[in-house]
Amino acid sequence: QEQLVESGGGLVQAGDSLRLSCVASKRIFDRDTTSWYRQAPGKQRELVASINGVGTTTYGDFVKGRFTISRDNAKATHFLQMNSLEPEDTAVYYCHLRRSILRTYDYWGQGTQVTVSS
C-alpha cells in the first residue's frame, strides 16, 4: 500500500507561480505513471499532467505551456511547477500514482488547495 502526501498549495495572485510536491511513502518505480489532477467546486476532477516511466508527458489542454510535471524516483517524489497562474486554476490538486504489477493499483493523495486571486 502506497500513501501519497502533497504539499505546496496556497493562496497566490494571478501571474504568480507555485510548485506542488507529492511524496510517496515507499518508492516510485520506473514503470509507474505519476499524475496531477484537480477538482474545482461543482466540476469534475480533471487531468492536469502525467508522466510515465519513460518520461512521456501529457498535459490538459488548459495548461497551454504554463505547467511542468517532473519526478525524482530516487526521492519518491513528483512535482508540478505551475507558472502564470490564473483564477481559473483555483482548485484542489491531487497527486496520483498508477502501478501495474499483475493488476493495476491507483493511489491518491489527500489533495492540496490552490487559490488564485485576480
C-alpha positions in Angstrom: 0.0 0.0 0.0 1.4 3.3 -1.1 0.5 6.6 0.6 0.9 10.0 -1.1 1.3 13.3 0.6 1.0 16.6 -1.3 2.4 19.9 -0.3 3.0 23.3 -1.8 -0.6 24.7 -2.3 -1.6 28.1 -1.1 -3.1 31.4 -1.9 -1.4 33.4 -4.7 -2.2 36.2 -7.1 -2.8 35.9 -10.8 0.5 35.6 -12.6 2.3 34.0 -9.7 3.9 30.6 -9.5 3.6 27.6 -7.2 5.4 24.3 -7.0 3.5 21.3 -5.8 5.2 18.2 -4.4 4.0 14.7 -3.8 5.9 12.3 -1.7 5.2 8.5 -1.8 5.5 6.6 1.4 7.6 3.8 -0.1 9.0 4.4 -3.6 8.3 5.3 -7.2 9.2 2.6 -9.7 10.4 3.4 -13.1 7.3 1.8 -14.7 4.9 3.8 -12.5 2.8 6.7 -14.1 2.5 9.7 -11.8 0.0 12.4 -12.4 -1.7 15.5 -11.0 -5.4 16.0 -11.2 -7.5 18.9 -10.0 -11.1 19.5 -9.0 -12.8 22.9 -8.8 -16.1 23.3 -6.9 -19.0 22.0 -8.8 -16.8 20.5 -11.5 -15.5 17.0 -12.3 -11.9 16.0 -11.5 -9.7 16.6 -14.5 -6.2 15.6 -15.5 -3.6 18.3 -15.2 -0.5 16.4 -16.2 1.0 13.0 -16.1 4.5 11.5 -16.7 5.2 7.8 -17.4 8.2 5.7 -16.8 10.0 6.7 -20.0 9.4 10.4 -19.4 6.5 10.9 -21.8 4.3 13.7 -20.5 0.7 14.6 -21.1 -1.0 17.9 -20.2 -4.5 19.1 -20.1 -5.5 21.5 -22.9 -5.9 24.3 -20.4 -2.2 24.1 -19.3 -1.0 25.9 -22.5 2.7 25.5 -21.6 2.3 27.0 -18.2 2.9 23.9 -16.1 5.7 21.3 -16.0 5.5 17.9 -14.4 8.6 16.1 -13.3 9.7 13.5 -10.8 12.6 12.2 -8.8 12.2 8.4 -8.4 15.2 8.2 -6.0 13.4 10.6 -3.7 9.9 9.0 -4.3 8.7 12.5 -5.2 7.0 14.1 -8.1 6.3 17.7 -8.8 4.1 20.1 -10.6 5.6 23.5 -11.4 2.8 26.0 -12.1 3.6 29.4 -13.7 1.4 32.2 -14.8 -1.4 31.1 -12.6 -4.9 32.3 -13.4 -8.0 32.5 -11.2 -9.5 29.6 -13.3 -6.7 27.4 -11.9 -8.3 27.6 -8.4 -9.0 24.0 -7.3 -7.9 21.2 -5.0 -5.0 19.5 -6.6 -4.5 15.7 -6.2 -1.5 13.7 -6.9 -1.9 10.2 -8.3 0.2 7.1 -8.9 -0.7 4.2 -11.1 1.3 1.0 -10.7 0.7 -2.1 -12.8 2.0 -5.4 -11.4 -0.2 -8.2 -12.5 -3.1 -5.8 -11.8 -3.4 -2.1 -11.7 -3.2 -0.1 -8.5 -4.3 3.5 -8.1 -3.1 5.6 -5.2 -4.3 9.2 -4.4 -3.1 11.9 -2.2 -5.4 13.8 0.1 -5.3 17.0 -2.0 -3.9 20.4 -1.6 -5.8 23.7 -2.1 -4.6 26.2 -4.7 -6.4 29.5 -4.8 -5.5 32.2 -7.3 -6.9 35.7 -6.7 -7.4 38.2 -9.5 
